[in-house]
Amino acid sequence: MSERRPLPLWAGRSAALLGIILVALTLRQAVAAVSPILAEIRVDIPISNFGVGLLGTLPPILLAASGFVAPRIARGIGLDAGIVLALLLMTLGHLVRAFAPGFAVLILGSVVALAGTGIGNVLLPSIVRRYFPDRVALLTAVYACIVGLSTTVPAALAAPIAEQIGWRFSLGIWSVTSVVALVPWLVMIVRERRQRLSDAVVGGSPVPDLVTRLWRSRVALSITAVFSASAICTYAAFAWLPEILADIAGSTPTEAGVLLAVTGIVSVPAALIAPLLVARLRNVGWLIGAGTAGFVLGYLGLLLSPATLTLLWVLLIGSGSILFPVSLVLINVRTRTHGGTIALSGFAQGVAYALGALGPLVVGVLHDVSDGWTLPLLFLLAVALGATIPAITLGKPAFVEDELDHER
């Protein structure tokens, strides 16, 4: 805890711990709950193929936009209130989607829910730093694992719930978790009314001003590059890996779906281990290099021998997801202040998710142009290799605020 806010564990940190866990549980539900039940939704609401593509493109676009908006929200109303706003938006978005009479309202609900998701994404690293500065790696590991579960659980339950009760209930049920997640944050706000982060500053500069200066920080750019490589490769896999495996490895649709799920399963232990390793390794570049190697070897395997060791190649690609929790921890450990963490989180996630939205599009265009998967896989291979540069620059400990203060 910071010296300004000495709170006993039972009164402050226990509520914050519960709040962090519950928020993490909500952060992928809006993304994962729709695609498994699209067929059921299309029975009641006509949705064109373009509309399906739009629904798939919204998550990274909204997450990117929120990356640049969230720091201003934190400065204006504080971190805790910002998390409350995120949860309210998620709740409203889930309910709007559940009661949508047509496609336009379904899109509106998705935008609202994903905006809340994006704000929560950006603010949660700073929340961890604020309440658990002595346990940043551990708490990041915990919430990164729970974020993985928040993807898996809706994806697994959406279709069975829709079959039994209907797709509207299947979409609306996730509002319950975001409402429950509100409780500890409302309790903390009531207890700590006088403690706000609306005056958050970094070296005398407001958080939004720092965001505009992060382009001149080598540390910020390096973390953003790692985050971006992870986002591009991950969203491309979500969008295209089943089709790639069907075309070049001869996988059936069921096999391809299971193999895609494998990449998510692999990410859970990676999310647990990576933050703890970041806190212990003298040179974090080796860990970034390991994640990069996973992507590179996986793509090379699909290029050179896709049908023989398909499971191995998919496991390697899944292991590359270690770059995501590594990036989250670096946002905290390479900044010195709450304001710096908020600014870097918004900057890195905003840029990374914007580029992540382009990943599936570029892969699709390259596939259409080449009428094959060699060129798209070479593109993803090049993206992954690009992360070797920040692996080198992040090898030596350095802090964003120090770089920007030195620049002055």
N, C-alpha and C positions, 0 to 999 in steps of 0.2 A: 504493500500500500504506500501511497505517497505520503510525505510528512504532513501535507495539508489536510489529509482526510484519514486520521487514524480511526479505523473501525474495528471492533471486535469481530472475530470470525463468525460468530453466530448471528450477529446483527447485520453485517455488511457483506462479507465475502461468501457466506453460504447462500444468500439470496442471489448474489451475482453469479456464483457457480451454477446454480439451478437455472438462472436466466440464460446464461451462455449456452448450456446444454439444450435448452428448449428452443432457443433461437436457431441454433445449428440444425436442429431437427426439422425446421420449417424451410430451410434455405434452398432446397431443390424440389420441393413438392409441386410448386407451380410449373416447373419445367417438365417433370416426369409423369404427371398425372393425366396428360391429354393424349399423347400418341398411342398408348395401348388401347384406347377406347374410341379412336377416331371413326372406326366403322360404325359403331353404335350412334355416335353423334351425327354422322352424315345421314342416318336414316331419318332423323327429325329436322336437321338443319342442312340444306344443300351447301356443300363446300366443294369448290372446284379444286383441281390439282394445284393451281396457283395459290389458292387459299391455304391448302395444306402446307405448301412451301413457305407461305408467309408466317403461319403459326410456328414452323420450325426455325425460322430466322429471327423471330422476335426475342427469344431469350438472350443471345449474345448482344443484340443491339441494345436492349433495355439495360442489361448489366453494364454495358459500356457507358451508356448515357448516365446511369446512376453513379458511376465512378467519378464523374466530374461534378455532379450535383451534390453528392453526399457530404463532401467537406464543407460546403457552404451551409448545409443543414446543421451539421455538428457545430459550426461556429455560431449559427443563429439561435438554436434552441438547446444545444448541449448533446452530449453523447447518449445519455439515458433516454431523453425525450426523442432523439433521433431513432433509436431502436424501437420505441413505442410507435412512432409514426410508421416505420417500416412494417411492423406487425399489423397495424390497423389497415394499411394498404393491402397487405397480403390477405387479410380476412375479407375485406371488401371485394377484392378481385376474385377470390374463390367463389364468393356468393353470387357475384354478378355473372360469372361464367355458368354457375349452376342453374340460374334462372333465365339465361339468355334466350330470347325468342327468335333470334336470327344471328347470322354470321357477324354482323357489325358489332353487336353487343358482346358476342363471344370474344372478338378481338379486343374490345374495350376492357373487358374483365381481365384478359390476359395481360394487357399493357399495365393495368393497375397492380395486379399481383406481382408481375415481374419487376415493376419499379420498386415495390417494397422489398422484393428479394435482393435487388441490386444495392439498395441502401444498406440493408442488413449485412450484405457481403463486405462492403467497404468499412463499415463501422465496427464490425466484430473484432478485427485485430486490435483496434485501439481500445476497445472495451477490455480485452484480455490484458493489455499493457496497463490499463488504468487500475484494475482491481487485483491483478496477479503479476506484478512486475518481477516477483521472485520465482514465478512458475510459468513463464511465458512459453517455453518449449513444451512442457507437459500439457498445459491447457490448449495450446495450438494443436497438439497431437490428438487430444480428446475430441475437440470440436471438428477437426478435419475428418476423423473417422465417422463422427455422427453425420456430417454433411454427406458422406458416402452412403450412409444408411438412409438419409432423406431422399436420395435418388432411387435406391433399391426398393424400399418399402412401397411407395406409391406405384412404381412400375409393376411390382408383383401383385398388388392388391386391387389396382384400378379395374381390371377386366372382371375378376370374380365378383366384385361389389356391383359393377354395372350389370352383370348377368342376373344377379339376385334381386337388386333393388332398382336399378336404372342408372343411366350415365349421369343424370343431373345430381343424384345423391353421391355418386362416385367422385364428382368434381367438388361438390360442396362440403363433403365430410372433412376435407383438409383445413377448412376454416376453424374447426374445433381446436386443432393443435396450435394455431397462431393465437387464438383467444386465450388458451391455457398459458402460452408463453408470455402473454402480457402481464400476468399476475405478479411475478417477482419484480418486474421493472416498475410497475405502478407502486408497489410497496416501497421500493428504494427511492422513487421520486418523492413520495409523501414524506419519507424519513429524512431526506436530504435536500429539501427545497432550496436551501441557501447555497448548495454546492452546484454550480453550473459550469459548463465549459464554453459558454457563449463568448467568453473573453479569451479563448485559446489563442496563444501567440507562440511563435517560434522565433527566437532572436529578435523580438520586436516587430515581426512581420505577421500579419494575419494569415490564417491557413490558406485562403484562396490565393493570396499573393505568393505564398511559397509554392503552390501548385504550378503557377506560371513560370517559376524559376527552376523547377526540377529538370527541365530540359538541359540545364547546364551542370547537372550532377552526374558524374560517371557511375556512382553507386546506384542512383535512381534509374538511370538508363539501363544498366546491366540487369538489375532485378526485373525491370519491365520486359527486357528481351527474353529472359528465362520464362517469365510468366506467359509472354506472348507465344513462344514456341510451344509451351505446354497446351495453351488454349487452342491454337491452330490444329495441332495434332489430335487433340482430344475431340474437338467438335467435328473434325473430318472423319474420325473413326465412328462417332455416333451416327453420322449421316451416311457413310459409304462403306464401312467395313463389311457388313453382311453381303452387299452386292459384289464387292471385290472378291470375297471368299467364294461366293457362288460362281463367279465367272472364271477365276484363275486357279482355284483349288478344288472345284467340283463339289463344294459343300451344299447340302440341302438347306432350304430355308430354316428348318428347325436347328440344324447343326450350326448354321451361321449365327442365328440368334443366341444360341448357347455360348458360342465363342465370343460374341460381343459382350455377353454377361461376364465372361471370364475376365475381360479387361477391367470391369468394375470391381470384381472380387479381389483381384490382385492389388487394386489401389487401396484397399482397407489396411492391410498390414504396412504398406508403404507409408500411408498417412500417419500411422502410429509410430513408426520407427524414425522417419525422416526428421521431424522436429527435434527429437532427442539427440540425434546424431549432429544436427546443426549446432546444438549447444555444446557439444563435446569435441568436435573436430577443430583442429587448428586451421585447416584449410578446407573451407566448405566447397571449393572448386572441385574437389574429388567427388563429392556427392552429386553435384550438378553433372559432372562428367559421367557418372554411373547412370543417371537418368537419361542423359543424351545417348549413351551407348545402347540402352534398352530400345529406344526408338529406332536408332540407326540399324542395329542388328536385326530387329524385327522387320523393318522395311526391306532390307537387303535379302532376308530370307524369303519374303513374299515375291521379290523380283526374280531371285535365282532358282528357288526350289519350293514353290508355293504348296504343292500337293503332298510332299513327303513328311514334313515336320510342321504342319500347319499350327498345331496346338502350341508348339514351342515359339513360333514367330508371334502368335497372338499374346502369349505370356510375356514375351520380351516387350512388345508394344505396350501392354498394360503396365509393365514395370516402369516405363517412362513417365507414368503419371506421378512418380515421386517428386517431379519438378514442381507440382502444384503446392503440396504442403511445405516444401523447401522455400518457395517464394513467399508464402504466408509468414513463415518464421523470420525470414530475412527482412521483411517489411518492419517487423518489430525490433530485431536486434541490430539493424543498421541505421536506426534513428534514435535520437537521445530524448525526445519529448513526445508528449501526447499529440501536440499539434503536428509535429513532423510525421508521426505514424499515420494520422488521419490523411495528411496531404499525400504521402507516398502511397498509401493504400488506394486512395481515389485515383491517383495518377496511373499507377501500375495496372490496376484492374480496369480502368477506363480504356487505356490503350490496348491491353491484352484482349479484352472481350470484343473490342471493335475489330481487331485483326482476326480473332477467333471466328467472328461472323463471316469473314471473307474466306476462311479456310475451306468450308464445304463448297462454296461457290466456285473458287478457283479449281478445286479438284473436279467438280462437275464440268466446267468449261474445258479443262485439259482432256478429260475423258471424251467429250464430244468431238473436240478437234482431232484427237489422235485415234479415236475409235478403239481405245484400249486402256489398260491400266498402268503401263510402263511409265508414261510421262507423269501422271498424277503421283505415283509412288516416288518418282525421282524428285518431284516438287516437295513432298513431305520429308524425304530424306535430306534435302537441302535445308529445309526449315529446322530440322532437328540438329543438323551439323552446325547451324548458326549459333546454337546455344553454347558451343565450345568457347566462343570469344568471351561472353560474360563469365563463364566458368573460370577463366584465367584472371579477369579483372576483379572478380569477387574473392579471389584467393587470399588477399591481404585484407585484414579488418580495416574498414573505413566507415565514416558516418556521413549521412547526407548533410546535416547541419554544419559539420566541420568544413565540408567542401564549399558550401555556399557562403559561409562566413569568411573563409580564406579568399574566396573570389572577390569579396568586398575590399 
